[in-house]
Every structure is written in structure tokens, then in C-alpha cells.
């Protein structure tokens, strides 16, 4: 390709709509941006900025679109509702991919650096690394200070279960489960999809995840309408959920936790989770911490039992949230390795 001076000769820019492999950028001499560099920039930007309060976030718009469609389509027979649910999912997922692609193309036509900056920002906004850790910390701190009512109220802001009567141990359990499961949904999966298909594919995944969180329930209202959305989320997270196990084990070994016990618990209990994916990060986390997760929860007024995972060797305590936060933080950095490998080979 000749001298690198004055060029950004990257295959990643060539893959992006509107980019050319050797477009001259004389004010950035010698800069080489690979797909992995763009991915790393997005990851770091998320860790620095997270989701600032008051800033518009695309997930909010996705949620509004899903709610609008559900209100108008979720009616008729069970068979009709299932078809309409599939239609909504296809339109929202495909539309999200197409809109993201179009925005990147428009930005790249303005200037390659504008397209590059937008790609980095969109990848960062698809990740929930900083916001997930902040959510866990916002429950841990009041618990540590003995303010259980405040911990309940804070927890209610990011879980769907009823938190109003939870004991301290149940608040800890809910927080640990949420951190473990959302490591996959909020960090690992979007990072891997971004590695494979850039911001458009990462945001298509976010559309899948948003639909599942809104209509993917097994109750009377959503059982038929949300069937496809729930299955799509299962399919999208299938491989990332299993990859989370070695990542958590590596992170746990770095903290001196019982990796051997965690591996045993994962083999024994992961399949008992009602989700084909959720049992993987939750069971290995339970094993690493030496606690038991799962049990009775209340969702929208209905009792729901999740199979117990792990051994109840001791009562849950607020320090378990702190340990889980450290696990998630280290596992997130470790997840860069498979993501960067994917970005390199694809």
C-alpha cells in the first residue's frame, strides 16, 4: 500500500459505507486505524462517559417504538398475535440496522472522520459497561450504610421484579443476578456483534434485547405476541452467554475466588435456569462467590420461581455485590480479547 504518511489505510474503513481505503487525510500522518482500534475506542469511550444523565439514548427510542407497536398490534387470536409480534420484531430489528447503516453512510459522505467518530460513538452507546457498574454500586452503597429502603427503591429502577418487600439478602441476590446476566446482555454480546458487523449489527442486537425486555414475557398478555422476540434474544445471546463462563472464571481466578467450585456449580446448575442463557453467568457467579442464587420472585404481581443455583454456604451480604462488581469489571476488559480477535479475522 506504500507509505502510511497522510493516509488511514484501514480495511475497517473500507468495509464502512462511504469510506475508501486510501482517502488522503494529510492532517493525520501515519495514523493506522484497524477494526480492533475502532472497537477499542468505543469500549474506552463507554468506560469514560457511560450514559450521562439527560443525554438522549437510542434505547429509549427503541423502547418507545416497541411500545407503540405493541399497543396497536397485540390483539386478536393467539395465532394472529404471534404473527404480528414477528412482524414488529422484524421491522424494528431490520429498521434499526438500516437506520444505523444509513446514518454512518451519510456521516462518511460528509467526511471520513465524521463517519469514524459516529461509528465509535454508536459502538460506545451500544455498550452498558459503566452504567451497569454504576447501577450495582448505587444499590451497594445504601446497603453498606444500612439503608435498606433506599436500596430497594434504587434496585426497582433497573429490575422488573417487585422490590418493595425484599429483605437485605434478597436485594443482594437480585443485584448479583442482574449484574451477572446483564454482563452478557449489556457488555459482551453488543461488543461481539460490533466486532462482527460494526455499529449497525451492535444496534440490531440492542433492538432484539429491547424487544425481549418489553414483550418477551411468558404471561397472558405477551406469551404469543412476544414469542419471537424472546426466541430472538435467546439465539442472539447463545454463544456470548457461554463465553461468559471462561471470562468469569478468569476474572475470579484473578481475585483468588474458588474457580474449581464455580466450574462444578456451572456444570450442575446452569441448565436449570428458565432461560437457556441466563444460567451460565449466574451459576458461575454463584459458584465463585460461594452463595446461592435463584428462588422466588414477583413479576407484575405474579409469583415466579427460578431454580436455585449454587450452594447456600452462607447468608448473602452486601459485600457480595462489591465482589460481583469487581468480577464484571475485570471480565469486561477480558472480553476485549475475543472481540478483537473477531474484528481482526472478519
Secondary structure, DSSP 8 states (H G I E B T S, - for coil): ----TTB---HHHHHSTT--TT-B-TTSTT----HHHHHHHHHHHHHHH-S-TTS--HHHHHHHHHHHHHHHHS-SSHHHHHHHHHHHHHHHHHHHHHHHHHHHHHHHHH-HHHHHHHHHHHHHHH--HHHHHHHHHHHHHHHHTT-HHHHHHHHHTT-SB--TT--HHHHHHHHHHHHHHHHIIIIIHHHHHHHHHHHHHHHHHHHHHHHHHHH---STTTTTTTHHHHHHHHHHHHHHHHHHHHHHHHHHHHTT--HHHHHHHHHHHGGGSSSTTHHHHHHHHHHHHT--EEEEEEETTEEEEEEEES---S---HHHHHHHHHHHHHHHHHHHHHHHHHHHH-
